[in-house]
Amino acid sequence: MCILCARPAEAEEIADYLGFKEQISGSEIAKVDKGHTFWLGSFKLQDGSELECYVTHSRRQGVQWFTADASMLLHILNPRFVVHAGVCAGYRDPHGKIK
């Protein structure tokens, strides 16, 4: 599963919330630009199996960049599920955390 965010701060906050500590650079993945960062983790499903997951973000802000990066990442990495998170519902609370 891929959780794809528009901004690095959103991806980092989501990865932290999910407890994903392992982090790799896009340069460690064939055909992926070094400007990407991936946080790796997994979820235990009801049937007991594990669903591997990564959280990443677009290299730059803007709909054109997001579209290009999402297209490239989804084509190369071919995730089974994709979640686009952080753009519409994000806001900052008084403590500076993205909700």
URZI-V718867 format. One line per field, one symbol per residue. phi: phi as a letter, one per 30 degrees, with the letter a starting at -180 (. if undefined). A space follows every 50 residues. Layout:
phi->???
This chain:
phi->.ccccdbeddddddedddidcdbbceddceicdddcbbccaabddedjdc cdbbcbbddbdkddddddddeddddddhddbbbcbjddcdacdecicdc
